[in-house]
């Protein structure tokens, strides 16, 4: 733990699975907190989630649990539940969880033991019912405006946007609650629902306001950008580019570099519009794209990149994840550092996107399931070796070897 990091000295207990809650914990860990992830014996339901390395190690699980400590406890037994409660109450009194329906882990039960406890509960929906990113997304409206303009059905996006946003909101909630407790001594009962995050985002971006105010709703645009001029183009060698012009100057530079000035002026005169206006550029985006497309089709990726680099036009090649992983934006980026992860080997892993005094806080490897159980209980609860042995014999906790064997079962 780096004592210079802002959350150094803070301990957070995480009882979680999947994306949002683990991302919250990892974010806090990268900022200096000690995060103890508590799993049931054998691991939670995400321990084998794809993609997997050759030996069966979950690349997904290790990615979201870097730098944490791992304790494996029987969460169904009363003694196991008491151990987790004590880790929270006798520690810094902070817990983050997306486990629903666990009365023993509720705010009220913990607050009865420690009045200033900070309890963050992640939910699917605000009413407490279940929901995951894909079902929440379906119910909010985004899949019906995603995809090609002529597509008739919904299109899910691959990014679990609400999980990611929810996890970051949860980390912010923890920091905010700690700040309030430092000032007033009061704890906090915080709930955060995936659906509420999605609804708030849709509302903040105007997607829910538009039908209420104008009686209209967003149309499906494919790769165009609503309200602006932006479109994908294909180079002569088949390379795809995304091109965006947000300002008059951006658009003027695109017209100049493609040599379409006379054609664009003639089109504006014929239509009686001003392409200096972003609204007119958006309305007539298809015909403008038809004017620009030949320029791209006649050039290679290097020629397009060189020409656009000398302008203010916003552009980028479309790349695969494999291409990105091999390029300088990963290999030469201070955000990434080499990490040895048991089960995966050595690879470049991201630290925190937040640069503090110019440095990106990094994470250690994800723990083996249950590797820290004995040490966490000994240090946090002052249990003796005899206590640990008794708990292990009673199957209330799992020794590291047993945790890994159950994990592979």
GILINTA-V588424 format. One record per residue. N is the residue number from 1. RES is the residue in one letter. SS is DSSP state (alpha for helix, beta for strand, coil for the rest). OMEGA is omega in radians with two decimals (999 if undefined). BURIAL is # if it has 16 or more other C-alpha atoms within 10 Angstrom, else .. Layout:
N,RES,SS,OMEGA,BURIAL
N,RES,SS,OMEGA,BURIAL
This chain:
1,X,coil,-3.13,#
2,X,coil,-3.08,.
3,X,coil,-3.14,.
4,X,coil,-3.11,.
5,X,coil,-2.96,.
6,X,coil,-3.11,.
7,X,coil,3.12,#
8,X,coil,-3.14,#
9,X,coil,-3.14,.
10,X,coil,3.10,#
11,X,beta,3.14,#
12,X,beta,3.04,#
13,X,beta,-3.10,#
14,X,beta,3.05,#
15,X,beta,-2.86,#
16,X,coil,2.99,#
17,X,coil,3.10,#
18,X,coil,-2.87,#
19,X,coil,-2.89,#
20,X,alpha,-3.10,#
21,X,alpha,3.06,#
22,X,alpha,3.10,#
23,X,alpha,3.05,#
24,X,alpha,-3.12,#
25,X,alpha,-3.13,#
26,X,alpha,3.10,#
27,X,alpha,3.12,#
28,X,alpha,3.11,#
29,X,alpha,3.13,#
30,X,alpha,3.11,#
31,X,coil,2.97,#
32,X,coil,-3.12,#
33,X,coil,2.92,#
34,X,beta,-3.12,#
35,X,beta,3.12,#
36,X,beta,3.08,#
37,X,beta,3.12,#
38,X,beta,3.11,#
39,X,beta,2.97,#
40,X,coil,3.11,#
41,X,coil,-3.07,#
42,X,coil,3.13,#
43,X,coil,3.09,#
44,X,coil,-2.99,#
45,X,coil,-3.13,.
46,X,coil,-2.99,.
47,X,coil,3.12,#
48,X,coil,-3.02,#
49,X,coil,3.12,.
50,X,coil,0.03,.
51,X,coil,-3.13,.
52,X,beta,2.99,.
53,X,coil,-3.04,.
54,X,coil,-3.10,.
55,X,coil,3.11,.
56,X,coil,3.09,.
57,X,coil,-3.13,#
58,X,beta,3.05,#
59,X,alpha,3.10,#
60,X,alpha,-3.05,#
61,X,alpha,3.14,#
62,X,alpha,-3.13,#
63,X,alpha,-3.08,#
64,X,alpha,-3.10,#
65,X,coil,3.11,#
66,X,beta,3.01,#
67,X,coil,-3.13,#
68,X,coil,2.95,#
69,X,beta,-3.07,#
70,X,beta,3.03,#
71,X,beta,3.13,#
72,X,beta,-3.03,#
73,X,beta,3.08,#
74,X,coil,-3.06,#
75,X,coil,3.11,#
76,X,coil,-3.11,.
77,X,coil,-3.14,.
78,X,alpha,3.14,.
79,X,alpha,3.08,.
80,X,alpha,3.11,#
81,X,alpha,3.12,#
82,X,alpha,3.12,.
83,X,alpha,3.14,#
84,X,alpha,3.10,#
85,X,alpha,-3.14,#
86,X,alpha,3.10,#
87,X,alpha,3.13,#
88,X,alpha,-2.99,#
89,X,alpha,-3.12,#
90,X,coil,3.04,.
91,X,coil,-3.14,#
92,X,coil,3.04,#
93,X,coil,-3.12,#
94,X,beta,3.09,#
95,X,beta,3.04,#
96,X,beta,-3.11,#
97,X,beta,2.95,#
98,X,coil,3.09,#
99,X,coil,-3.08,#
100,X,coil,3.01,#
101,X,coil,3.11,.
102,X,coil,-3.06,.
103,X,alpha,-3.12,.
104,X,alpha,3.14,.
105,X,alpha,-3.09,#
106,X,coil,3.09,#
107,X,alpha,-3.07,#
108,X,alpha,-3.12,.
109,X,alpha,3.14,.
110,X,alpha,-3.14,#
111,X,alpha,3.08,#
112,X,coil,3.12,.
113,X,coil,3.12,.
114,X,coil,-2.97,#
115,X,coil,-3.09,#
116,X,coil,-3.13,#
117,X,coil,3.05,#
118,X,beta,-3.03,#
119,X,beta,3.14,#
120,X,beta,-3.13,#
121,X,beta,3.07,#
122,X,beta,-3.05,#
123,X,beta,2.98,#
124,X,coil,3.14,#
125,X,coil,-3.06,#
126,X,coil,3.12,#
127,X,coil,3.12,.
128,X,coil,3.12,.
129,X,coil,-3.02,.
130,X,coil,3.07,.
131,X,coil,3.05,#
132,X,coil,-3.00,#
133,X,alpha,-3.07,#
134,X,alpha,3.12,#
135,X,alpha,3.07,.
136,X,alpha,-3.13,#
137,X,alpha,3.13,#
138,X,alpha,-3.07,.
139,X,alpha,-3.10,.
140,X,alpha,3.05,#
141,X,coil,-3.04,#
142,X,alpha,-3.12,#
143,X,alpha,-3.14,#
144,X,alpha,3.02,#
145,X,coil,3.13,#
146,X,coil,3.07,#
147,X,coil,-3.10,#
148,X,coil,-3.08,.
149,X,coil,-3.09,.
150,X,coil,-3.14,.
151,X,coil,-3.03,.
152,X,coil,-3.05,.
153,X,coil,-3.13,.
154,X,coil,3.07,.
155,X,coil,3.06,.
156,X,coil,3.05,#
157,X,coil,-3.02,.
158,X,coil,-3.13,.
159,X,coil,3.06,.
160,X,coil,-2.94,.
161,X,alpha,-3.05,#
162,X,alpha,3.00,#
163,X,alpha,-3.11,#
164,X,alpha,3.13,#
165,X,alpha,-3.13,#
166,X,alpha,3.12,#
167,X,alpha,3.13,#
168,X,alpha,3.03,#
169,X,alpha,-3.13,#
170,X,alpha,3.09,#
171,X,alpha,3.08,#
172,X,alpha,3.13,.
173,X,alpha,3.12,#
174,X,alpha,-3.12,#
175,X,alpha,3.12,.
176,X,alpha,-3.13,.
177,X,alpha,3.09,#
178,X,alpha,3.11,#
179,X,alpha,3.13,.
180,X,alpha,3.13,.
181,X,alpha,3.09,#
182,X,alpha,-3.08,.
183,X,alpha,-3.00,.
184,X,alpha,-3.10,.
185,X,coil,-3.09,.
186,X,coil,3.07,.
187,X,coil,-3.11,#
188,X,beta,2.96,#
189,X,beta,-3.03,.
190,X,beta,3.00,#
191,X,beta,-3.07,#
192,X,beta,-3.06,#
193,X,beta,3.08,#
194,X,alpha,-3.09,#
195,X,alpha,3.11,#
196,X,alpha,3.08,#
197,X,alpha,3.14,#
198,X,alpha,-3.14,#
199,X,alpha,3.13,#
200,X,alpha,3.13,.
201,X,alpha,3.12,.
202,X,alpha,3.10,#
203,X,alpha,-3.12,.
204,X,alpha,3.13,.
205,X,coil,3.09,.
206,X,coil,-3.07,.
207,X,coil,3.07,#
208,X,coil,3.14,#
209,X,alpha,-3.09,.
210,X,alpha,3.12,.
211,X,alpha,3.13,.
212,X,alpha,-3.04,.
213,X,alpha,-3.05,.
214,X,coil,-3.07,.
215,X,coil,3.12,.
216,X,coil,3.05,.
217,X,coil,-3.03,.
218,X,coil,3.11,.
219,X,coil,3.09,.
220,X,coil,-2.97,#
221,X,coil,-3.04,#
222,X,coil,-3.10,#
223,X,coil,3.04,.
224,X,coil,-3.11,#
225,X,coil,-3.09,.
226,X,coil,3.03,.
227,X,coil,-3.11,.
228,X,coil,3.01,#
229,X,beta,3.06,#
230,X,beta,-3.09,#
231,X,beta,3.03,#
232,X,beta,3.13,#
233,X,beta,-3.12,#
234,X,beta,3.10,#
235,X,coil,-3.10,#
236,X,coil,3.11,#
237,X,coil,3.08,.
238,X,coil,3.13,.
239,X,coil,-3.13,#
240,X,beta,3.10,#
241,X,beta,2.92,#
242,X,beta,-3.08,#
243,X,beta,-3.09,#
244,X,beta,3.02,#
245,X,beta,-3.11,#
246,X,coil,-3.05,.
247,X,coil,3.07,.
248,X,alpha,-3.09,.
249,X,alpha,3.09,.
250,X,alpha,-3.08,#
251,X,alpha,3.14,#
252,X,alpha,3.12,#
253,X,alpha,3.10,#
254,X,alpha,3.10,#
255,X,alpha,-3.11,#
256,X,alpha,-3.06,.
257,X,alpha,3.13,#
258,X,alpha,3.11,#
259,X,coil,-3.07,.
260,X,coil,-3.05,#
261,X,alpha,-3.10,#
262,X,alpha,-3.12,.
263,X,alpha,-3.14,.
264,X,alpha,3.10,#
265,X,alpha,3.12,.
266,X,alpha,3.11,.
267,X,alpha,3.12,#
268,X,alpha,3.13,#
269,X,alpha,-3.10,.
270,X,alpha,-3.11,.
271,X,alpha,-3.09,.
272,X,coil,-3.10,.
273,X,coil,3.12,.
274,X,coil,-3.12,.
275,X,coil,2.92,#
276,X,coil,3.12,.
277,X,coil,-3.13,.
278,X,alpha,3.11,#
279,X,alpha,3.12,#
280,X,alpha,3.07,#
281,X,alpha,3.14,#
282,X,alpha,-3.08,#
283,X,alpha,-3.06,.
284,X,coil,-3.08,#
285,X,alpha,-3.08,#
286,X,alpha,-3.12,.
287,X,alpha,3.06,.
288,X,alpha,3.13,#
289,X,alpha,3.09,.
290,X,alpha,3.09,.
291,X,alpha,-3.07,#
292,X,alpha,-2.98,#
293,X,alpha,-3.11,#
294,X,alpha,3.14,.
295,X,alpha,3.12,#
296,X,alpha,-3.06,#
297,X,alpha,-3.10,#
298,X,coil,-3.02,.
299,X,coil,3.10,#
300,X,coil,3.12,#
301,X,alpha,-3.13,#
302,X,alpha,3.13,.
303,X,alpha,3.11,.
304,X,alpha,-3.13,#
305,X,alpha,-3.13,.
306,X,alpha,-3.10,.
307,X,alpha,-3.10,.
308,X,alpha,3.14,#
309,X,alpha,3.12,.
310,X,coil,-3.13,.
311,X,coil,3.05,.
312,X,coil,-3.09,.
313,X,coil,3.09,#
314,X,beta,-3.07,#
315,X,beta,3.01,#
316,X,beta,3.02,.
317,X,beta,2.94,#
318,X,coil,-3.12,.
319,X,coil,3.01,.
320,X,coil,3.07,.
321,X,alpha,-3.14,.
322,X,alpha,3.10,.
323,X,alpha,-3.13,.
324,X,alpha,-3.10,.
325,X,alpha,-3.09,.
326,X,alpha,-3.02,.
327,X,coil,-3.12,.
328,X,alpha,-3.13,.
329,X,alpha,2.96,.
330,X,alpha,-3.02,#
331,X,alpha,-3.10,#
332,X,coil,-3.08,.
333,X,coil,-3.13,.
334,X,coil,3.03,.
335,X,coil,-3.06,#
336,X,beta,3.03,#
337,X,beta,-3.07,#
338,X,beta,-3.09,.
339,X,beta,3.00,#
340,X,beta,-3.14,.
341,X,beta,3.08,#
342,X,coil,-3.09,.
343,X,coil,-3.14,#
344,X,coil,-3.04,#
345,X,beta,-3.11,.
346,X,beta,3.06,.
347,X,beta,3.11,.
348,X,beta,-3.08,.
349,X,beta,3.13,#
350,X,beta,2.92,#
351,X,coil,3.09,#
352,X,coil,3.05,#
353,X,coil,3.12,.
354,X,coil,3.06,.
355,X,beta,-3.14,.
356,X,beta,-3.06,.
357,X,coil,3.06,.
358,X,coil,-3.10,.
359,X,beta,3.06,.
360,X,beta,3.10,#
361,X,coil,-3.09,#
362,X,coil,3.10,#
363,X,coil,2.94,#
364,X,coil,3.13,#
365,X,coil,3.00,#
366,X,beta,-3.13,#
367,X,coil,2.88,#
368,X,coil,-3.09,#
369,X,coil,3.08,#
370,X,coil,-3.02,#
371,X,coil,-3.05,#
372,X,coil,-3.01,#
373,X,alpha,-3.08,#
374,X,alpha,-3.10,#
375,X,alpha,3.12,#
376,X,alpha,-3.12,#
377,X,alpha,3.13,#
378,X,alpha,-3.11,.
379,X,alpha,-3.05,.
380,X,alpha,-3.06,.
381,X,alpha,3.12,.
382,X,coil,3.08,.
383,X,coil,-3.14,.
384,X,coil,3.07,.
385,X,alpha,3.11,.
386,X,alpha,3.09,.
387,X,alpha,-3.12,.
388,X,alpha,3.14,#
389,X,alpha,-3.14,.
390,X,alpha,3.13,.
391,X,alpha,3.12,#
392,X,alpha,3.14,#
393,X,alpha,-3.14,.
394,X,coil,-3.11,.
395,X,coil,3.06,#
396,X,coil,3.01,#
397,X,beta,3.14,#
398,X,coil,2.99,#
399,X,coil,-3.08,#
400,X,alpha,-3.12,#
401,X,alpha,3.14,.
402,X,alpha,3.14,#
403,X,alpha,-3.11,#
404,X,alpha,3.10,#
405,X,alpha,3.11,.
406,X,alpha,-3.14,.
407,X,alpha,-3.09,#
408,X,alpha,-3.06,.
409,X,coil,999,.
